[in-house]
């Protein structure tokens, strides 16, 4: 049975037509793009007008106006059911990238504890390269390529790129995709604006963060307690207020979209407007001013 993911606009400010079209685009991503790279995932995305109308068993994604540090993204409720919180504003349509990010990561790892062993990495100047040994990586499907400039569009809605299972391959294989849209060119590559978390052979947690693309990547040792319900939740908590704010600011950075994506979004925005759609349809059907 397909897992239901339901978007609930708690802000009461998002245009309903945009919300509807965002749900259609996100549903296309999880039914068309995600299963190609992540077998076994079956899901659909829709909207609900209120929390009380979310179907039992569905995973809600709440659009909210603001959040305290560490409160965004992925959560587990009291019954260990996943849900997410995403900051959304009527003046910034890039919230759809954040929603995509959280939906993809919930579906790939619903409980935030999935790990994958692969070759070690290290910082070398302004880049992240392979090191020596083996690390155990926390699988966070969008984090290595999460910056807005790596997003792509589905019918005029911007969505997040995400890693494929080949991200953890030992070495490069020609013709292989390491992220859905090919932004990542080799296994374990960390793109500017992203981050990656892992456990070292000494069982110590570590992270490489490239939150600010204008600065080189940096290490951060998160304080992760034993026996937590979700390692992903703990990783986000351990980032602290400053890094959490910087991460979300980068993800919502104005003008951060790639030029080709921004152009397509603008054309679809024109189409979405009643006047623009009317003109297009008049031309399409040869009605002129009749």
N, C-alpha and C positions, 0 to 999 in steps of 0.2 A: 504493500500500500504506500502511496506517495505521502511524504511528510508535508503537511500544510504549514506554510509560513505566511503570517498575516501582518500587514502594516497597519498601524493604528496611529492616526495623527492626533497626538495629545496637544499640539500647539493650537489647533483650530484655525491655522493661518495659511496652510498650504492650499493652493488652488486645486479644486477637486478634479479638474480635467488633467492637470499635471500629475496628481496623485494616482489617478487611474492609469495614465500612460506609463508612469514609472513602474507600477505593478506589472503591467504587461511586459515591459522591457526586462525587468528583473526575473519574471517568470520565464521569458525566453532564454535568459542567461542560464538559469538553473535546469531548464529542460533541454536546451540545445548545446550549450558550450560546456557546462560542467560535466555531464556524463561522458563526453568524448574523452576526457582526461582522467576522470575519477569514477571508475566503474562502481556500480552498486548503489549510486545515489539516485533516488527518485523523490522529487519534490515539486511543489507548485507554490506560486506566490500570488496573493490577492490582498485586498484591503478590507477593513472593517470600520464602520463608523464610530464604534466605541469599544472599550474594553469588554463590556458585558456581552457584546455580539461576537467575540472571538470564539470559534468553535472549540469544544473540549479537545485537548491533545495538540492543538495548533501551537506553533512557536511564534509569539508576537515580537514584532519589531516596533518599538515606540519612537515616534518622532517627537522630540521635546525641544523647548526653547533654549535651555541651558542645563549644565550638569556640573556638580562638584568634581574636583580632580579624582580620577580613577573610577568614576561612576559610569562612564560611557562604555559602549561596546558590549561585549558578551557577558552574560550572567547565568546563574542557575537559580531557579526558585526553590522554595522549601521542599518541593517534591522532585528536585534534580531535573527539572525540565528547563531547557535552554530558552532564553529570551535576550533581547538586545535593546539598547537605548542609543539613539542617534540624534545629534543636534541638527535641527532643520529650521530654515528661515525662508520666507517668501522672496527675499532679495538675493538668495544664493542657491541656485539649483544644483550645486555640487554635492548637496546632501545625498543625492542618489548614489554617488560613489561610496560614501560611508555606509549607506544602507546595503549596497551590493557587497561591500567588504565584509560586513557582519553576517549577512545571510550566507555567503559562500563559506566563511570560516565556521559558522554553526553547522552547516551541512557536512563539511569535510571532517570536523571533529566536534561533535555535539557537546562533549563534556570537558574539553580543554585539557586532556591528558595524553593525547596521542604523541608518541615519540618515533623518531626515525634515525637510525645510525648511518653515518656517512663520514667521509674524510673530513679532517679538521680544517679550520680556516683561521686566518690571522690577519691583522691589519699590516699593510705595507705602504707607508706614505699616505697617499690619498686614495687607496684602493683596498679591497679585501681579496686575499688570495688563498689558495690551498696551503695548509701547513702540514705538520707531521702528526700522525696518529688518527684516532677515530673519536668523533664527538657524537653525542646522542641529542638530536635536534628536536625541539618542540615544534610540532607541525602547526604553523600559523600561515594559512594558505595565501594571504594577501600581503603580509607585512614586508617581505623583501622587495616588493614592487608597489607599495601602497601610495606613493605620491601621485597627485592628480595628473601630472603630465604623462603618466603611463596608462591612464584610463582610456577606454575605447567607448564608442557609442553604439547603442542599439535603438534604431528608430528615433534618434534625437534625444535619447536619454543616456547620460554618461554613467558607465559602470566600471568597476575595478578590474584590473588585470589580476591574475592569480597564478601561483606556481603549479606545475604539473608534477606527478610522481618522479619524472626524470630529473627534477631539481636535485635529487639525492644520488644520482648516478655517480659512479667512480670517476668517469672522464667524459669528455665531449664526444658525441657521435654525430656525424654530419646528418642534417635533415631533421634533427630531433628538436622538439619544442620544450623549453624549460619553463616557460610561462605561456598562458593561453594565447596572448597576442605577440609572443616572441620578443618582448622587451628584455627579458633575461636571456643572455647568449650562451651561458655555460652553467654547469652544476654549481650550486652554492654561491652564485653571484649575488651580491647585495647592491641594490641600486640606490642612488642618492635619494634621501627622504625616507628610507626604509630601515628596518632593523631585524635582527634574528637572535633567538635565544637558544642556549644549548647547555648540556651537562658535559663537563670534561671528564677524562678518565679518573681523576681524583675525586669524582662525585660532586665537585663544586659547580654551581650554576654560574654562567657568565652570559653576557650579551655583547653584541657589536651593534652600536647605534649610529646611524647616519641621518639623524633627525633633521639636521640643518645641512642642506646640500652645499652651502657656501663654506662649510667647515669640513675638515677631514673626519672620517669615522672615528669613533671612540669606544673603548671598553667600559662596561659597567657591570659590577658584581651585584646582582639582586639578592636580597635576603629572602630566601624561600624556605618556609617552615616544612617539616616533614608531615606527611599524612593529610595534606590539604585536599579539599574536594576537587578543586580544579587548579592545575598548575598555571593555566593561562590567566585565570583570575588573579592568582598570586603575582605573576609576572607584571601584570598591569598595575596592581597595587604597589609593588616594589619600585616601579619607575619613579614615583614621587610626583608632587604637584607640578614642579617646574618642567620636567621632561614630558609629563602627560600633556600639559598645556602647549608645549612646543610641538609635540607630535600632532595634535589635533589642529593647531594653527597652520602647520605645513600642509596637512591633508585638505584644509579648506582655504588655502592661499588663493587670493584673487588673481586671476590671470594665469593660474597654474596649469590650465589645460593645454594640451598640445594644439598647435594652430589648426591642424586638419579636423580635430574633434570639435574645437570651438566654432569653426566655420559650419560644420554640419549641424551643431546644436542651434546656431543662430538661424539657419534656414528652416529647421523644424519649428523653432519658436514662432517664426513668421507664419508658418502653416497652421500652428495651433491657434493663432489669433483668429477671431471670427471673420474679421475683414480680410485677412490674408487668405484664409481658406476659401471664402466666398469668391474672391478674385481668381484663385487658382482653379476652382471648379467651373467657373464661368468660361475661362479659357479652355479648360480640358474638354468640356462638352460643346464648345463652339457656340455658346449662348450670347456672348458679347454683352450688351447692355439691355437685352430683351427682358 
